[in-house]
Amino acid sequence: MFRAFTTVVESVSKWLEEERKTKVAVTTVNAQRDTAIAGIEAQRDFLLRSLDLVFDERRSAFEDLFARLDVALASQNQQAVTDVLSAITTLATKNPFSELKDHRIVIEQFRSDEAWEV
């Protein structure tokens, strides 16, 4: 009878130890998951903010160029029209994502109050 009791106690002890190990493993995995999710969310927020800045600057640059085009057309200045259309074409064909290739540039831009060059 004592031997049966000892066997039950040992089995319960092993089960409790395994249960403890499982809880530790689950806690570790959950912490790793939370860290990974936080990192992904930070990268997402960074990229979205970067895209907002890039496209805000592009919009502003296009608005300025089209305003200059209106002035050039109104004054019938062919050279100015040609120059502004060339600038519009250059800006339109430039990949807006190329500015995001080097994240250090974007980080420095966040720290600066200056507008981005587009």
C-alpha positions as CSV (number, residue, x, y, z in Angstrom):
1,M,0.0,0.0,0.0
2,F,2.8,2.4,0.9
3,R,4.5,1.5,-2.4
4,A,1.3,2.4,-4.3
5,F,1.1,5.7,-2.5
6,T,4.7,6.4,-3.3
7,T,4.1,5.7,-7.0
8,V,1.1,8.0,-7.0
9,V,3.0,10.8,-5.3
10,E,6.0,10.3,-7.8
11,S,3.6,10.3,-10.7
12,V,1.8,13.5,-9.5
13,S,5.2,15.1,-8.9
14,K,6.3,14.3,-12.4
15,W,3.0,15.6,-13.8
16,L,3.3,18.8,-11.8
17,E,6.9,19.3,-13.0
18,E,5.8,18.8,-16.6
19,E,2.9,21.2,-16.1
20,R,5.4,23.8,-14.7
21,K,7.7,23.3,-17.7
22,T,4.8,23.7,-20.1
23,K,3.7,26.9,-18.4
24,V,7.2,28.3,-18.6
25,A,7.5,27.3,-22.2
26,V,4.1,28.9,-23.0
27,T,5.1,32.1,-21.1
28,T,8.3,32.3,-23.1
29,V,6.6,31.7,-26.4
30,N,4.0,34.4,-25.6
31,A,6.7,36.9,-24.6
32,Q,8.6,36.2,-27.9
33,R,5.3,36.5,-29.8
34,D,4.5,39.8,-28.1
35,T,8.0,41.1,-28.8
36,A,7.8,40.1,-32.5
37,I,4.3,41.7,-32.9
38,A,5.5,44.9,-31.3
39,G,8.5,45.0,-33.7
40,I,6.2,44.4,-36.7
41,E,3.8,47.1,-35.5
42,A,6.7,49.6,-35.0
43,Q,8.0,48.8,-38.5
44,R,4.5,49.2,-40.0
45,D,3.9,52.5,-38.2
46,F,7.3,53.7,-39.4
47,L,6.7,52.8,-43.0
48,L,3.2,54.3,-43.0
49,R,4.5,57.6,-41.6
50,S,7.4,57.5,-44.1
51,L,4.9,57.0,-46.9
52,D,2.7,59.8,-45.6
53,L,5.7,62.2,-45.6
54,V,6.9,61.2,-49.1
55,F,3.5,61.4,-50.7
56,D,2.7,64.7,-48.9
57,E,5.9,66.2,-50.3
58,R,5.1,64.8,-53.8
59,R,1.6,66.3,-53.7
60,S,3.0,69.6,-52.6
61,A,5.6,69.5,-55.3
62,F,3.1,68.7,-58.0
63,E,0.8,71.5,-56.8
64,D,3.6,73.9,-57.0
65,L,4.7,72.7,-60.5
66,F,1.2,72.9,-61.9
67,A,0.7,76.4,-60.5
68,R,4.0,77.4,-62.3
69,L,2.6,75.7,-65.4
70,D,-0.5,77.8,-65.2
71,V,1.6,81.0,-64.9
72,A,3.8,80.0,-67.8
73,L,0.8,79.2,-70.0
74,A,-1.0,82.4,-69.0
75,S,2.1,84.4,-70.0
76,Q,2.6,82.3,-73.1
77,N,6.3,81.7,-72.1
78,Q,7.2,78.6,-74.2
79,Q,10.5,78.0,-72.5
80,A,8.9,78.1,-69.0
81,V,6.2,75.8,-70.2
82,T,8.8,73.3,-71.5
83,D,10.9,73.6,-68.3
84,V,7.9,73.0,-66.0
85,L,6.5,70.1,-68.1
86,S,10.0,68.6,-68.0
87,A,10.1,69.0,-64.2
88,I,6.6,67.5,-63.9
89,T,7.6,64.5,-66.0
90,T,10.8,64.0,-64.0
91,L,8.8,64.0,-60.7
92,A,6.1,61.8,-62.1
93,T,8.6,59.1,-63.3
94,K,10.6,59.2,-60.1
95,N,9.9,56.2,-57.9
96,P,8.6,57.6,-54.6
97,F,9.8,54.5,-52.8
98,S,13.4,55.1,-53.7
99,E,13.6,57.6,-50.9
100,L,12.7,54.9,-48.4
101,K,15.5,52.5,-49.4
102,D,17.8,53.8,-46.8
103,H,15.9,54.0,-43.5
104,R,18.6,56.3,-42.0
105,I,17.5,59.0,-44.4
106,V,13.9,58.6,-43.2
107,I,14.9,58.6,-39.6
108,E,16.9,61.8,-40.0
109,Q,13.9,63.3,-41.8
110,F,11.7,62.5,-38.8
111,R,14.1,64.3,-36.5
112,S,14.2,67.3,-38.8
113,D,11.6,70.1,-39.3
114,E,12.8,70.6,-42.9
115,A,10.8,69.5,-45.9
116,W,12.0,66.6,-47.9
117,E,13.5,67.2,-51.3
118,V,11.5,65.5,-54.0
